[in-house]
Amino acid sequence: MKKLLLAATATLAMASISLPAASSTTLVTPGEEHCVVDVATWDRLNIRSRPSSRAPVVSRKRYGSCGILVVGSCRAQWCRVEDGHSVGWVNRRFLSMVSPALYCAKGARVNVRAYPSSKSRVLVALNAHTCEIAFLPYSRSNWQKIRVQGWEGWVKRTSVSGQ
């Protein structure tokens, strides 16, 4: 039991160490959709009632959650947001804007996969020159997370190009 507890503690410690540093260059744009970034996968981003880390939490979002709309201008590091269920404030360093749908599929067929791996299951296959692909603010090695035709998944970066 002690070995299991130590292994779990070590795994959590290594996971928190390997997380990317919060980026002060993330793009936050009022009126646009954003996703949660720079939050540990085991943690949640707090949406607060006021622009303060001491304000009550009104909702929580997982890493990778999208559909967060920034409403109005940000105050210093705090941005007012709504997600369709809650309205509140989050620190801007944990948000990144979804790109406009300006990308197209290259090649005869592009597989959108569940995970960033060629062995992952194919969610949908895009025909050549399918456009209106939006980049989500997540990438891993040569893989990019995208949204297209109501699907969210992963493609090799070389299989899409800008319009």
N, C-alpha and C positions, 0 to 999 in steps of 0.2 A: 504494500500500500504506500509506504514511504517513497519507494522508487517511482511509482506511478505519479505521485504528487510532485516529486522533484522534476520528473520529465515534463509534466504539464506546465509547471512554473518556468522551466527553462525554455520551453517552446514559446510561451507567451512573451517572455523577456526578449527572445530573439526576434519574434514577430514585430514587437514594438520598435526594436532597434533598426530593423530593415525597412521600415516605412519611409517613404520619401519625405523630405523636409517640406514644411508648408511653404508655398510659393507666394511671394509678394507680388508676382507678376501675373497672377491669374486674372483673366478678363471678366469683369463684372459690368454688365450693361443693363440699365433700367429698361423694363419692358420686354426683355428677352428671357428665354428659358435657360435655366442653369441646372447643374448636377452637383452632388456632394462629392468633394475631393479631399484628400489629405486627412481623412479620419480613419483610424484603425478599423479593420473589418469587424472586430469584436465590439467596437464602441458605436456611439450614435452622435449625430450632430444635434445639439439642442436648439430649437426655435424658441426664443424667449419673448416675454411680453413687452420688454423695453430693451433699448440698446445698452445692455450691461450684462456682464457675466454673472452678476448676482441677482438678476431679475428671475422671476418664476419661469419655469419651462412650460410652454403650451403644447409642444409637440416634439417628436424626435425623429430623425431621418438616418437611415443606414448609408454607409459608403456606397456610392453607385446610384443612389436614388436621383432621378431626374424629375422634370416637371415642376421645378421650383421657379416661380416668376418673381423677379426683383421689381418691386413697385416703388416708384419715386427714386429720389437721389439717396445715396448712401451718406451717412453721418460718420465722418472719420472712418473707422474700420467696420462699422455696423451698417447693414443693409436691411431695409424692410422687405419682407417676402411673403408670398402666399403660395400654397400648394394645392388649392382646391378644397382643402378641409380646414386649414389653420392659417392665421395671419400672425406674423411676429417679426422678430429681428434675429439675424445671424451674423457672425463675424465673416467678413468678405473673404478671408483667406481660405475658407472651407467651401467656396463656390467657384465654379468655372462654367462659362457660357457654352451652350451647345452651338456648334458652328451652323451657319446657314446651310441649307441643302444645295451645295454647289458642286458636288462631286458626281462622277459617272463611273460605271463599271467598264473596265478594259478587258478585251479578250472575248472569246466566244461564250464563256459561262463563268460566273463568279459565285463560289459557294459562300454563303453566310453561315458561320458556324456558331455553336453554342458557347464554345470556349476558344481561347487563342491557341489552337493546335490543329494540325492537319488530320489528326486522328479523332477529333471531336465530331459529334453528329452534325449533319447539315440541316439547318433550319429552313432555308429556302435557297434556291439557285436563281441568280439574277441573269437575265439575258444580256447579250452584248449591248453595250451603250445604254443600259438602264441608268437614268439620272435621278436627280433629287435625293442624293445620298447625303446625309448629315453625319459629320464626325462628332462622336461623343468625346468628352475630355478624358479618355482612357486609352492607353496603348501599352503594349508589352512586346518587347523585342521588335520584330518586323510585322506585328499585328496591330490593327486599329479597330476599336469598337465603333460601330456605326448604327444609324437608324435609317431604314428605308422601307417604304410600303407597309408601315405598321410593325415591322420586325426590328428587333435590336439584337445584334450579334457581332461576330468578329470576322474580319477579312484580312488577307495579307495586304499590306500597304501598297505593294506593287500592282495590285489588281484594281486599283481605283485611281482616277486622276481628276484634277480640277477642271471645271468647264471653261 
